[in-house]
Amino acid sequence: MCIRDRNQSRTLCVALCWIALLFLPSWGCSGGSSDSTENVGGGSSSTPKYLSIGTAPFGGAFAAVGGAVSEVLNANQGGKSWTIQAQGTKGSRENIRLLDRKEIDFAMSNAAITYFAARGESGWDKKYDVRAVMTLAPNIAMFITKADSGVKAIADLKGKRVVVGPQGAGFEMFLGPILKAHSVTYDDFTPLNTGQSDAVDLISDNSAAAAFLGGAVPTSSIVQACSTHNIHFIPFEEGAKTELVKNYAFFQPATIPKDKYSDLTADFHGLNVGSMHIITTAQTDEQLVYDFTKTIYENRAQVIEKHPAGRTIKKNAALQTGVEFHPGAIRFYREIGIWRDSAASNQGD
């Protein structure tokens, strides 16, 4: 190579280096979740930070509530310069695994499923280091059947075909204890896996004797069932219900007023089988979780405008479900006086 060619090459290399330096900062910001949360909440950087909230398939409450929460967070940044996106997923089980892999920052989950994931029980491969941030709407569910099916109690499910929720959704984590408390197991009947709307169809054409349905009250699938058939709400035995509430922190008594469903002739004394709640990992920055929790709580009226679940973001936001709360959330709840210090010692019980 002649000298002139070497000089031209040197000049070209210098130019390329300057171009790389000019664009390097933007390249460095395109990493994963751990980069996206840097300095959020501390107010030390005006650069937007991208955070994600794992929800569930569209059409269910998780997707709707997660979308509402993310919209409210984005509309009330208060100088925190974050951009938060609700991300559709397969639901609680996948969300917990995505958090563990740092592929999302926050997630919606059923408290019963989170309870067992944190303990590495009921099919989980390890103890997942997850923390609760905020408790949202209760999940009030029960078995329903047609009034002429002959099924009057949970024990009558034996030998029948029964809808127990979508495949892989994790319903067995709260249904298993409920059945056991009533001396019934999955082996005693034929379990059918499908969604709530399809479950009503299976009851309608007698392909299923009963279905476990519920969520926020009123639940559209139960309203649908009551509009087409005379529906019997299969009661929980009082002794079994007391045992469940005593043994599992995610179960709480819940009463459905008789005016919520046309086929109820009296208030139904049932169970919250695992509240919808927001979770994150133990490693998530404390200031970020504090700001995240504070922003949702102080703007909960805006969440209500987008989804009725916002009505429960009050004292229930710190409801103990057997999952340890994140220190950032605890700090905010202490500030507003809804955190009982005694809860800190038994929140994992």
Buried (B, 14 or more C-beta within 10 A) or exposed (E): EEEEEEEEEEEEEEEEEEEEEEEEEEEEBEEEBEEBBBBBBEEEEEEBBBBBBBBBBEEBBBBBBBBBBBBBBBEBBEEBBBBBBBBBBBBBBBBBBBBBEBBBBBBBBBBBBBBBBBBEEBEBEEEBEBBBBBBBBBBBBBBBBBBEBEBEEBBBBBEBBBBBBBEEBBBBBBBBBBBEBBEBEEEBBBBBBBBBEBBBBBBBEEBBBBBBBBBBBBBEBBBBBBEEBEBBBBBBBEEBBEBBBEEBBBBBEBEBEEEBBBBBEEEBEBBBBBBBBBBBBEEBBBBBBBBBBBBBBBBBEBBBEBBBBBBBBEEBBBBBBBBBBBBBBBBBBBEEEBBEEEBBEEBBE
